[in-house]
Amino acid sequence: ADLLKCRRTWVTMLETYRKKHDITQPPTDPGRALTFHYLSNARSVLAKLSHDIISGTCTLGTLQLVLNNEEAIFNLMEGAGLDQSASSSEKGIMSLIKKGKRVLLPGDKADQTQGEEVESVAHRPLTKQVLVERGAQMTALENRITQLQSIVNIFCSPLRVELGTLPAQLVEVRSNWETLVLGEVCDLFVTLPIIPHVPWLYEHRGSELFLSKWKQVGL
């Protein structure tokens, strides 16, 4: 968020420093030490952000922030030398990664170990295609939650259908939405038996005739 507030200044500082110096190595000149410290920290933040989105270990709140500021984020990535045009040495900072659950992208090898998967992501710059795919995953989850909540409230509650912990789980997901990790929740509730029928039921939620027939059958 701090980088976004002054993004033009950060982009200029990063680009100017990279033209004259190696941004991946601490300077021998003490006079540049403080500048390097701030720029290196900013670059590390962007590198981790890139990794977390690619690997699916970002929170939904962070992903939404990036989606809302897509152009600014990619400008910062370019200024920091973390985009697709960056040199191999500049991308080296991307190796400062943590292990975590990963959402595989098309073309990824699913038979690798978790550590190897994360390491392979470490050297891949964030692309708009990946960001679109992550946004689609979050949207799909949000639609699933919205539709399930509607069905619970409109179709199940009036008939006192036994739903176990599902209503409480839906409320919990909504309450903690910003902090949920995409890779851990993107497939939430997909194994429920009712899921294949959810979109169809959701489409009929405003039909008084359908609701009347539903209650008759249910009673």
C-alpha positions in Angstrom: 0.0 0.0 0.0 2.9 2.4 0.8 4.5 1.7 -2.5 1.3 2.4 -4.3 0.8 5.8 -2.6 4.1 7.1 -4.0 4.5 4.7 -7.0 5.8 7.3 -9.4 8.6 8.3 -7.0 9.5 4.6 -6.4 9.5 3.8 -10.0 11.8 6.7 -10.8 14.1 5.9 -8.0 14.3 2.2 -8.9 14.9 2.8 -12.6 17.5 5.5 -11.9 19.4 3.3 -9.5 19.3 0.3 -11.9 20.8 2.3 -14.8 23.9 3.1 -12.8 24.3 0.3 -10.3 23.6 -3.4 -9.7 20.5 -3.4 -7.6 21.0 -7.0 -6.5 24.4 -6.4 -4.8 25.1 -4.2 -1.7 27.1 -1.1 -2.7 30.8 -0.7 -1.7 30.2 3.1 -1.5 28.8 3.9 2.0 27.1 6.9 0.5 24.7 4.7 -1.4 24.0 2.3 1.4 20.9 3.9 2.7 19.4 4.3 -0.8 20.2 0.7 -1.6 18.6 -0.4 1.7 15.2 1.3 0.9 15.2 0.2 -2.7 16.2 -3.3 -1.9 13.4 -3.6 0.7 10.9 -2.3 -1.8 12.1 -4.8 -4.4 11.8 -7.6 -1.9 8.2 -6.7 -1.1 7.4 -6.7 -4.8 9.3 -10.0 -5.4 7.3 -11.7 -2.6 4.1 -10.2 -3.9 4.8 -11.6 -7.3 5.7 -15.0 -5.9 2.6 -15.2 -3.7 0.3 -14.4 -6.5 1.9 -16.9 -8.9 2.0 -19.6 -6.3 -1.5 -19.0 -5.0 -0.2 -18.2 -1.5 -1.5 -14.6 -1.5 -4.4 -13.6 0.6 -7.7 -12.6 -1.0 -7.3 -9.1 0.3 -3.9 -8.7 -1.2 -5.0 -10.2 -4.6 -7.9 -7.7 -4.7 -5.6 -4.8 -3.9 -3.3 -5.8 -6.8 -6.3 -6.3 -9.2 -7.6 -2.8 -8.2 -4.1 -1.3 -8.9 -2.9 -3.6 -11.8 -1.3 -0.9 -13.9 0.6 0.6 -10.9 1.8 -2.8 -9.7 3.2 -3.7 -13.2 4.9 -0.3 -13.4 6.6 -0.9 -10.1 7.6 -4.5 -11.1 9.1 -3.0 -14.3 10.9 -0.3 -12.4 12.3 -2.9 -10.0 13.5 -5.2 -12.7 11.1 -7.9 -11.8 9.2 -8.0 -15.0 9.7 -10.3 -18.1 12.4 -8.0 -19.5 14.6 -8.3 -16.3 18.0 -9.9 -16.5 18.7 -13.3 -14.9 20.8 -11.6 -12.1 18.0 -9.2 -11.3 15.4 -12.0 -11.1 17.7 -13.7 -8.6 16.0 -11.8 -5.8 12.9 -13.9 -6.5 14.6 -16.9 -4.9 13.9 -15.5 -1.4 10.7 -17.6 -1.2 8.9 -19.6 1.4 7.4 -23.0 0.8 3.6 -23.1 0.6 0.6 -24.7 -1.0 0.6 -23.9 -4.7 -2.2 -23.6 -7.3 -0.9 -25.1 -10.5 -1.1 -23.2 -13.7 -1.7 -24.7 -17.1 1.6 -26.4 -18.2 2.9 -26.8 -14.7 4.1 -30.3 -13.7 1.9 -31.7 -11.0 4.3 -34.5 -10.2 7.1 -32.3 -8.7 7.7 -32.0 -5.0 6.2 -29.0 -3.3 9.6 -27.5 -2.7 10.6 -27.9 -6.4 7.3 -26.4 -7.5 7.8 -23.3 -5.3 11.4 -22.9 -6.5 10.3 -23.1 -10.2 7.8 -20.3 -9.5 10.5 -18.2 -7.9 12.1 -17.3 -11.2 8.9 -16.5 -13.1 7.8 -12.9 -13.3 4.2 -12.0 -12.7 2.3 -11.7 -15.9 -1.1 -10.2 -16.7 -2.3 -13.7 -17.7 -1.5 -15.1 -14.3 -3.2 -12.2 -12.6 -6.3 -12.7 -14.7 -6.4 -16.5 -13.8 -6.0 -15.7 -10.1 -8.7 -13.1 -10.3 -11.0 -15.7 -12.0 -10.3 -18.2 -9.2 -11.3 -15.6 -6.6 -14.4 -14.6 -8.5 -15.5 -18.2 -8.8 -15.1 -18.7 -5.1 -17.0 -15.6 -4.3 -19.8 -16.6 -6.7 -19.9 -20.1 -5.1 -20.2 -18.6 -1.6 -22.9 -16.1 -2.6 -25.0 -18.8 -4.3 -24.7 -21.2 -1.4 -25.6 -18.5 1.1 -28.7 -17.7 -1.0 -29.8 -21.3 -1.2 -29.3 -21.8 2.5 -31.4 -18.7 3.3 -34.1 -19.0 0.6 -34.5 -22.7 -0.1 -33.3 -24.5 3.0 -34.0 -22.4 6.1 -37.8 -22.2 5.5 -38.0 -26.0 5.3 -35.6 -26.5 8.3 -33.3 -28.6 6.2 -30.4 -30.1 8.2 -27.3 -28.4 6.9 -24.8 -29.3 9.6 -22.0 -26.7 9.9 -22.4 -25.2 6.4 -24.2 -22.0 7.5 -21.5 -21.3 10.1 -18.8 -22.1 7.6 -20.2 -19.6 5.1 -20.4 -16.9 7.7 -16.8 -17.6 8.8 -15.6 -17.3 5.2 -17.3 -14.0 4.7 -16.0 -12.7 8.1 -12.3 -13.7 7.3 -12.4 -13.0 3.5 -9.5 -10.5 3.4 -7.1 -12.9 5.2 -8.0 -16.2 3.5 -5.2 -17.7 1.4 -6.3 -18.3 -2.2 -4.6 -21.7 -2.6 -6.2 -22.9 0.6 -9.8 -21.9 -0.2 -10.2 -21.7 -4.0 -11.8 -25.1 -4.1 -13.9 -24.6 -0.9 -17.2 -26.5 -1.0 -16.7 -27.9 -4.5 -17.2 -31.5 -3.2 -20.7 -30.8 -1.7 -23.2 -33.0 -3.5 -25.5 -30.1 -4.2 -22.8 -28.0 -6.0 -23.8 -29.1 -9.5 -27.3 -27.9 -8.9 -26.4 -24.6 -7.2 -26.3 -22.3 -10.2 -29.7 -23.5 -11.5 -31.3 -23.1 -8.1 -29.7 -19.7 -7.7 -31.2 -18.6 -11.0 -34.7 -19.4 -9.7 -34.4 -17.6 -6.4 -36.6 -14.7 -7.5 -39.4 -16.8 -8.9 -42.4 -16.9 -6.6 -43.9 -19.8 -8.6 -40.8 -21.8 -8.3 -40.5 -21.1 -4.5 -44.1 -22.1 -4.0 -43.6 -25.4 -5.8 -40.3 -25.9 -3.9 -42.1 -25.5 -0.5 -44.9 -27.8 -1.6 -42.5 -30.6 -2.5 -40.4 -30.0 0.6 -43.3 -30.1 2.9 
